[in-house]
Amino acid sequence: MYVMMDDKEIEELVQSINEGKDITNNSIFRIMVALNKRVKQLYQQTYNPPTNNDLNKSINNLSSRISILESKIK
């Protein structure tokens, strides 16, 4: 399983590639995988709105909390 690279690791690897120190297919592949995962992560955070199921769960949760509060008030 591939472990996500952090920003510092990505910067270091890109710098070593730019300086000609580590121009191997493996290092280039690692950068491509890391960037692809980062782009997917950012895309999902930005463009995946909550589903109806998520919204229904939230509404039901709030409704049950309101009911509990109402029963305690009475």
Residue pairs with C-beta under 8 A, 6 or more apart in sequence:
2 33
4 34
4 37
5 13
5 30
5 34
9 34
10 31
10 34
10 35
13 22
13 27
13 30
13 31
14 31
16 22
16 27
17 23
17 27
17 28
17 31
50 58
